[in-house]
């Protein structure tokens, strides 16, 4: 009988020891889980903060670029540029034109690259809607034309076409604004897009750049 009681007591002791070990293991696992979760949460918070700060910095840089003057940019008084819709030829004071009376139908300008010359009177209507018009002559290098085509192709409210009798190799026009550059690497190109694609110079912000002429 004594031997049985001793065996039973030993068995109970082992069971109790196993139970305590299991409880200790569960506590360790909970602590590890809490610790890992904390690290993950902190990592996510840190990453989210980094992303938000990066976006904020990018927006600040964009805002600064939109306010900064563009070197050698030409400007015309927007109030003196006619905005009548006409279906007759218009004589513009600049080439390419940056504003004035124009045709009732605009050129599609939702990132459209035209292989051939387009009508000034329709392109000017696109500028009225807040588009940037990129033009080039035979002076422009083929690689520059390709690079600009890619930029325009992914930029809503922009269009591109050849203008052989313009003075510069590459010219960018918005309503009342224009700049001439020699190559597609000129930083003024990005600045011009940032500042004038649907920029403050736009007479009709938000007006359509689709539903017009496409050739």
N, C-alpha and C positions, 0 to 999 in steps of 0.2 A: 504493500500500500504506500509506504514511504517513497519507494522508488517511482511509483506512478505519479505521486504528487510532485516529486522533483522534476519528472519529465514534463508534466503539464506546466509547471511553473517556468521551466526553461523555454518551452514552446511559446508560452504567452510573452515571455521576455523578448524572444526573437521577433514575434509578431509586432510587439510594441516598438522594438528597435527599427523594424522595417517600415512601420507606419511613420515614425519620426523622420526617418531618412527620406521617405516619399514626400512628407510635408515640407522638409527642408529643400528638396529638389524642386517642388512646386513653387516655393517662395523664391528660389534662385531664378527659375524660369520666368516668374512674373516680373522680377526686378530686371532681368535681361530684356524682356519684351518692352517694359516701360522705358528702359534706357535706350533701346534701339528706336522705339517710336519717337522718343524725345529728340534723338539725333536726326531722324527723318524729318520730323516737323520743323526743327531748327534749320535743317538744310533747305526744306521747301520755302520756309519764310525768308531765309537768306537769298535763295535763288529768285524768289518773287520780288524781293526788294531790289536785287540787282537788275532784274528785267525792267521794273518800273523806273528805276533811276536811269537806266540806259535809254529807255523811251523818252523820259523827261529831258535828258541831255540832247537826244536827237531832235526833239521838238524845239528846244531852246536854240539849237544850232540852226534849225530851219527858220525859226522866227527871226534870228539875227541876220541870216542870209536874205530874208525877204525885206528887211529894213535897210540893208547895206546898199550904198550906191554902186552901180555897175560902171566900171571904167569905160570911157569913150562912148557911153550910151547916148543916143540922140532922142530927144523928146519933143513932142508937138502938143500944143494946147488942145486938150480933148474937147473943150467947149467950142473950138473953132473948126473942128472936123465935122463935116456934114453927116447926117444919119438918115437922109431921105432914101426911100426905096424907089429906084428908077430902073427902067428896062432899056435905057439908051447907054451909049458909051460914056465913060467918065474919064476926064483927064486929071490924073493925080499929080501932086507936086513932088512925090518921092517914088523911088523904085527899089524894092517892092512897096506898094502903098501900105500905110499903117492906119488908115481910117478915111472916112469921107462917105459921100453918097454911094450906094451900092445896090446890087440886084436883090430882089425880094427873097431869092433862094440862096442859101449858103452852100459852101462845099462841106461835105462830110469831114469831120475833124476829130473823130474818135480814135486817134492814133493811126491816121491814114497816110500812107506813103504813095504819092502819085509818081508814076514813071515819066509822065509827060507834063508839059506846061499846063496850067489851069488858068481860068479867067480871073483877073484881078478883082472884078466887081463881085464875084461870088466868094472869093477868099477873104475879102474885106468884111463881108457879112459874118464869116467865121470868127474873125478877130473881135467883132462886136459881141459875140457870144462868149468871149474869154479864151479863145484859142491862141496858141503860139504857132506861128507859121515859120518853118525852117525852109530856106531857099538856098540854092547853090548854082554856081556856074561851072563852065568847063575848067576853070582855074582850080577847082576843088579836087583833091586827090581821091581816087576811087575808094581807098580804105577809109577815108574820112566820111564819104557819102554812105558807105555801108554801116559805119559805127553810128552815125546820126539816124539812119533808117531804123536801126534796132532800138534806139532810144525813143524815137517818135512812136514806133510800133507798139510800145508798151506804156505809152503815156496818153491817157484820155485828154481830150481838149488840146490836141496838137495835130498838125499836118505838115507835110513836106512835099516840095515839088521843085523842079529845075526852073530857073529864071536866067536865061542866057545873057541878057543885056543888063544885069545888075552890076554894080561897080565892084563888089567884094566877092571873094571866093565862096564864103558862107555868110549868110545873113539871117538873123532871127528878128521877127517882127511880132509885136502885140499891138493892141489899140493904142496909138499915140507913142509907141516905144519901138526902138530898133537898135541893134548892135551888129557890128561886122567883126568876124573873126577869120583867122587864116586856116585853122585846123580844128578837128573835132576834139582835141585834147584841151582846148582853151577852157579854163575854169569858169569863164563868164557864161558858158552855155548852160551849165547846171544852175548857176545863179539866176539866169534869165528865166529858165523854166520854173524854178522855185518861186520866183517873184511874180511872174505874170501868167502862169497857167491858172485861169479863173482868179486872177489877181485883182487888186483894188481898182485897177484902171478899166475893168470890164464894164461896158455900158449896160449889158444885159446878163448879169450873173445867173448861172443856172439854166440859161436857154439851151436848147438842144444842139448837139453836134452830130446828130444822126438824122436821117429822114430828108437830107438835102441831095445835092448832086454828088455823084461818085466818080465822075470823069469829065 
